Amino acid sequence: MGDIVRRKWMTMMDAHAGEVEEVYGGPVGLIWEMLAGEDADRALDPLAERAGLAGGTRILALLPGPGGPARHIAREYGATVIGLVALPQMVDLAVRGIEEAGLADRVDFQQGNPLKMSFNDGIFDAAWGEDAWCYVTDKDRMVSEVFRVLKPGGTLAFADWVQTGPMNDEEWHTQDTFRIFPYFATVESYADLLERNGFVVTDGGELTGNPVRMVREIRGRLERGRETIAGIFGEEAYEDALQGLGLWEKAAGLGLVGRGWLLARKQ
């Protein structure tokens, strides 16, 4: 995907997003958060259990889109969940979802910047993420913020799209490789990032499953949600996201991208 298209995305950020522009760099990243957060991934239930997401715990769901992961944690594990989302419009969707699910007493959402959270120090037992951190450019700053708001002994558990195969410079600059993320992390680089910010990494790896099939499912969500997504971000951003998913599917088929997970603790 060319630099001209990327610059175009960077200038199309919704004006209400404010500082979130420096996190996502454009509406396609926010569309991805919205799509990825529509439904929780039950394949991550073993990770949630290992992270101790249980009743009596207070969980930060970081960038949960319209709230699917936050609802799942509250419903399945009895935890109290605070979701930090990127856009006011997405807060409205998330709140509507918890009201329909009857979870308003255990889940709340607020709009904010994950690079500069408004939460006090040491108030969460755990932080949780599902497939939305790949768009954050300054991951180092975000992770330092997560460390700050966790209690001593708190847990960070997340899954994300990562680089799983070698990509040379030419591949990064051709139409043959998905090039929407600001850069690709690997499981190893994520682990290094966590450790630099004070976490002790206890486990991690690549998730099993077919990433191509998952990208196709995301494309289906995009197509079904065209009216809502185009209404928030514009028709041009919708078409760009659709094109990007096609490139992403090809990269997944070549084994260049997949999903990884990590579990870490704050000492």
N, C-alpha and C positions, 0 to 999 in steps of 0.2 A: 504494500500500500504506500503510495508516494507521499513525499513531504508536503506537497500542496494540499492533498486531501487531509492530511493530519492537521495542518495549520487551519484549514477550514473548520474542522471539528473544534479546535481550540477556541475559535471565535464565536461558536454557536452556543456556548454555555448559557443556560437560563439565568437571567439577571438576578433572580431571587437566591441563587445558590451562594453568592458572596464568596467567601474565602475557600469554599469547596472547589473552586476552579483550580487552585494550586494542587489539590489532591487528585482530581480526576482528569483534568486537561480537556474535557469536552463532554457533550451530551451522550456519546456512545457508551462511555464508561458508566454513566448513570442509568442508561437503558439496560446495560448488563446487570447492574446491581438490582434493578427492578425485576428482571427476568430470573436471575439466580435466586432471589429471595422470595419468589412466589410460593415455592414449596420446599419444605425441609427434606434433606436427603437422609432416608432411613438407614442407608449404608453407614452413616456416621454414628449410629446409636452406640456401638461399642466404644467409640472414642468419647462420647458424652458420658457414658457410665464410668469410664476410667478417669475422666476429669472431675467426677464427683458432682455432677449437676443434679442435685437432689433437693427434696423439700427442705426448707429452712435456709437455703443458700440464695444469695443475691448475685445475679448473672448480668454481665454486660454483653449484649448481642451487638457486635460492632459491624455496621453497614449491612443490616439484614433486609434491605430492600423494603418491600411492602409487608414484611413481618412474618413470613412463613417459618423461618428457623426459631424466632422468638416464641411464636405460638406453640410450636412443637415442644420446645424445652419446658415451657410452663405446663402444658397438658400432660406430657409423658413422665416428667420427673418432679413435678410439683414445685419447681423453683420460682422465685420472683425474678422477673426479667425486665431490664431497662434496655430498650433498643435505641441506638444512635443512628439516625438515618440522614441522608444528604440533602433532600429537598423538602420544602413544606408540603408540596403535593403528595409526596410519598408518605409523609406523616399521616395525611388524611386517609390514604389507602390503608395504611397499617392499623390505624385506630378503628376504621370501619371493620377490618378483619377480626380484631379482638372482640369487638362488640358482637359481631355475628357468631363468634365462637364461644361467647360467654366467659371470656377470660380477662375482662377489664379490671378485675380485682387483683390480678397477678402479673399483668403485663402493661407497660407504659412505653411510650415513644417520645422522643424529642429530636428536633432537627439540630445538627451541629457539625462541626469540623473535627474529624478524628485526629487531626494534627494539633488541635488546641481545644481539648475537651473542657467543659465547664464543671466537671465533677470534682469534688474534693479528693484529697489523697486517701488511698487505702480504704475505699468503701465497698469494693466488690470482692466476692469470694472467687469468682472465675470470670474469664472473658472468652467469648465464643465467636467464631467466624466461619462462614461457608461461602467459598468461591467468589468473593467480591473484593479481596484485597489486592488482586493482580493489577487493578487500575491505579492504585495509590503510588504516586511517584516517590514521595519521601517516606518510604516504609520505615526507615530508621527512626524518624521523628514520631511516627504513629506508634511503633512498638515501645518507644520510651514513654509515651503517654499511657499506654496500656499498663506498663510496669508501675507507673506512678499511681494509678487509680486502683490497683489491686492491693489487697491486704497482704502482709507477710505470710508466706505459705500459700498464696493464691495461685490458681492454675490458669494457664493460657492453652486453649485447644482450638485448632482451626484446620480447615482444608482449603486448598486453593489450586488454581491452575498454575502449572509450573512447566519449565522447560525439561523435557525428558530425553531429547536427542540433540546432537551437535548442530549448530546453525552457523554458517560462515557469513561474512559481511555481504556477499552477493545475495544470499537467501533473504537476509533482512531487508534488502532494497528491491526485491522483485515482487510481482503479483503472486508468486507461488507460495509465499509464506505469510501467515497471519501477522500483521504488524500494527495492531491497535494498542496493545499494552505499552506503557512507557518503557518498560524493559522486562525481560523474563527472569524471575527468580527460579532457583532450583531448590530442591529439598535441602541440599547442603548449604546453599547461600542463606536460606531462611534460618537454618540452625545457627550459622555464624552470627547472623543479625540478632537473634534472640540472646545469644550468649554475650554479645557486645553490650547489650542493654541490661545485663544483670540476671537474666533468666538462666536456669539450669534445664537444659533439654533432656527429657527423660525418654523420649521415643519419637519415631517419625518414619516416614517411608512413602512410597507411591501407592495410591489406591488402586485396587483391582477393578476391573470392569472395562467396558468399551467406551473410550472417550468420543469416538466418532458418533456413536448412538446418542450420547448425551448432548453433543452439539446439535444433532438433528432435533432432539426434543426441545432444546432451547429455541431453535429456529421456529418450531411449531408454536411455542408460546408467543414468540414475537409476532408471527402472522396472525394468531388469534387475537392478540392485543393491539392490533394495528391502530384502531380508532383511539384508544386511550393513549398509547405511546406517541402517536403523531400529534395528538391534541396537546400533550405536555411539551414535547421536544421539537415538533415540526416534521413535516413530511420528508424533508431532505435528510434529516438525521435518521429517520426510520429506514430510508433506502440505504444509507451508508452502513447502518448496522446490519442490514440484511446481506449486503455485499461482504462485509467483514466476516460474518458467520460462514459464508461460503469458503473464504480463504482459511478460516480457522479449521473448518471441517477437513480441508485438504491437508493442513499441517498436522492435524491429529492422525489422519490416515497414514502419513509418512512417519509417524512415531516421534515427531518433534515436540509435541506438547501433550500433556496429560494432567493428572491431578495428584497432588501430594498432601500429606497431613503431618502435623507436629503437635507434640504435647510437651509443655514446659511448666516449670514452677518458679515462683518468686521466692527467693530465700529470705 
